[in-house]
Amino acid sequence: MFLRQSMRAYRRAAVLEDTKFYADLENEESPLRQMSAELSFPLSEEDKAICTLLRQKLADNADSVGFAAPQLGFNKRIIAVSITEDMVACSEGGVSYFPLTVLINPQLYPRRRSGMEADWEVCFSDRYYTALVSRYRTLTFKAYDEEGKLIRGDATDLLARVLQHETDHLDGIMSKDKAIGYLSLKEVFDIDKLGKDEDYIETPRVIYSPR
């Protein structure tokens, strides 16, 4: 589900032509490789503007499920997450509605007894690979909204995965860093051009395992 949803967003946003999302992932000075700073309240005008930009970026990419401030060049602990009703309707289970929400200073508390599950992830900030990543299936989270009000909740399956993926960005971590396998996005797009079913993508012919 994560790969299928992400690939639709990837195509629709035409991000192969949008270099704003990308950085040299091997460059330690890249915002995507830095630890992001916590915010204090009340928010500064700059922090408010980043929240607005994240919300707009997510709203403009209807098939996307999340963005993090470092992806836009800001090392602030802010993410935006959304799982739409259309995504729920198109899913085969494991997906619950979550309104577009900006989460500031998010903290995650995995429920380790629920176990971990591997799934494919596509990231807007990596134009070359989709990564097979094992993540906790269930977690509790807390964060703050733009007014400084505490937000608490439980997350399972897709929402839990998205929260872990986006929060990793705040710590300078990319999906490829945790990958147990890789698939070239070029191959995925070639498969798409051949008109093969998206389920075929989820059982790739070639997986590049990290050493």
C-alpha positions in Angstrom: 0.0 0.0 0.0 2.7 2.5 0.9 4.6 1.9 -2.3 1.5 1.9 -4.5 0.3 5.2 -2.9 3.7 6.8 -3.0 4.3 5.9 -6.7 1.0 7.6 -7.6 2.0 10.7 -5.8 5.5 10.6 -7.3 4.1 10.5 -10.8 1.4 13.1 -10.2 3.8 15.6 -8.7 6.3 15.1 -11.5 9.0 15.4 -8.9 11.7 14.1 -11.3 11.6 17.6 -12.6 11.3 19.3 -9.1 14.8 19.6 -7.6 13.5 21.3 -4.5 12.8 17.9 -3.0 16.3 16.6 -3.6 19.7 17.0 -2.1 23.0 15.2 -2.1 22.3 12.5 0.4 26.0 11.7 0.8 26.7 15.4 1.8 26.7 15.7 5.5 25.8 19.4 5.2 22.5 18.6 3.5 19.4 19.6 5.5 18.3 16.0 5.0 21.4 14.8 6.9 21.1 17.2 9.9 19.4 16.8 13.3 16.5 19.2 13.4 15.9 21.6 16.2 12.9 21.6 18.5 10.5 24.5 18.4 9.4 26.7 21.3 6.0 28.4 21.7 4.7 30.8 20.7 5.9 30.0 17.3 8.0 32.6 15.4 6.7 34.0 12.2 9.3 31.9 10.3 8.1 28.7 12.0 4.4 29.6 11.3 5.4 30.0 7.6 7.1 26.6 7.5 3.9 25.0 8.9 1.8 26.7 6.3 4.2 25.6 3.5 4.2 22.0 4.7 0.4 22.0 4.9 0.1 23.5 1.4 2.7 21.1 -0.1 0.8 18.1 1.3 -2.6 19.5 0.1 -1.2 20.1 -3.4 0.0 16.5 -3.7 -3.3 14.7 -3.1 -1.8 11.2 -3.1 1.0 12.1 -0.7 0.8 11.0 3.0 3.5 13.1 4.6 6.2 15.8 4.4 8.9 16.9 6.8 10.4 20.3 7.2 14.0 19.1 6.2 12.6 18.1 2.8 11.9 21.7 2.2 15.3 22.9 3.5 14.4 23.7 7.1 15.9 21.8 10.0 12.9 22.3 12.3 11.0 19.4 14.0 7.8 19.8 12.0 6.0 17.2 9.9 2.7 17.2 8.1 0.7 14.0 7.7 -2.6 13.1 5.9 -4.4 9.9 5.1 -7.5 10.8 3.0 -10.9 9.1 2.8 -10.1 8.2 -0.8 -7.0 6.3 0.3 -9.0 4.4 2.9 -11.6 3.5 0.2 -8.9 2.3 -2.2 -7.1 0.3 0.4 -7.3 -3.4 1.2 -7.3 -2.9 5.0 -4.7 -1.5 7.4 -5.5 2.1 6.5 -7.5 4.6 8.7 -8.5 8.1 8.0 -6.2 10.8 9.4 -6.9 14.5 8.6 -4.2 16.7 7.3 -2.4 17.6 10.5 0.8 19.5 11.2 2.7 17.9 14.1 5.4 19.9 15.9 8.1 18.3 18.0 6.6 14.8 17.5 7.6 11.9 19.7 7.0 8.3 19.0 6.6 5.4 21.4 6.6 2.0 19.6 4.6 -0.9 21.0 7.3 -3.5 20.5 5.0 -6.4 21.3 3.0 -5.6 18.2 6.0 -6.5 16.1 7.5 -5.1 13.0 6.6 -5.3 9.4 8.6 -4.8 6.2 7.1 -2.7 3.3 8.3 -0.7 0.4 8.6 3.1 0.8 9.1 5.8 -1.8 10.5 9.1 -0.6 10.2 12.4 -2.5 13.8 13.2 -1.5 15.4 10.1 -3.1 15.0 10.1 -6.9 16.8 6.7 -7.4 15.4 4.0 -5.1 12.5 2.6 -3.3 13.5 1.0 0.0 12.2 -2.1 1.8 12.0 -1.0 5.4 11.0 -2.8 8.5 9.0 -0.6 11.0 6.9 -1.0 14.1 3.2 -1.8 13.3 1.8 0.1 16.3 2.8 3.1 18.3 1.7 5.9 20.5 2.6 9.4 19.5 2.5 12.9 21.0 3.2 16.3 19.4 1.9 19.9 19.5 -0.2 21.8 17.1 0.6 25.3 15.9 -1.0 26.9 19.0 1.1 24.7 21.3 -1.8 22.4 22.2 -0.7 18.8 23.0 -1.8 16.1 20.6 -1.8 12.5 21.6 -2.9 9.4 19.6 -2.4 5.8 18.7 -1.2 4.8 15.2 -1.2 1.4 13.4 -0.1 0.1 10.0 0.1 2.9 7.4 -0.2 5.8 9.8 2.4 4.3 12.1 4.7 3.8 9.1 4.2 7.3 7.8 4.9 8.8 11.3 8.1 6.8 11.6 9.2 7.7 8.0 8.6 11.5 8.5 10.1 11.6 12.0 13.2 9.9 10.7 13.7 12.9 8.5 13.9 15.1 11.6 16.9 13.1 12.7 18.7 13.1 9.4 17.7 9.6 8.5 16.6 8.4 5.1 14.7 5.2 4.2 17.8 3.8 2.5 19.6 4.0 5.8 17.2 1.4 7.3 16.6 -0.6 4.2 16.8 -4.3 4.1 16.4 -4.1 0.3 16.4 -1.7 -2.6 14.5 -1.5 -5.9 15.6 0.9 -8.6 12.9 3.5 -9.3 13.9 3.4 -13.0 12.8 -0.2 -13.0 9.6 0.7 -11.3 8.9 3.4 -13.9 9.8 1.0 -16.7 7.4 -1.6 -15.3 4.7 1.2 -15.3 5.4 2.1 -18.9 5.0 -1.6 -19.9 1.5 -1.4 -18.4 1.9 -4.1 -15.8 -0.3 -4.3 -12.8 0.9 -2.3 -9.7 0.9 -5.5 -7.7 3.8 -6.7 -9.9 5.8 -3.8 -8.5 5.3 -5.2 -5.0 7.1 -8.4 -5.9 10.1 -7.0 -7.7 12.4 -9.1 -9.8 15.6 -7.4 -8.5 16.3 -6.4 -5.0 19.6 -4.7 -4.1 20.5 -5.6 -0.5 22.7 -3.2 1.4 26.0 -4.4 2.7 
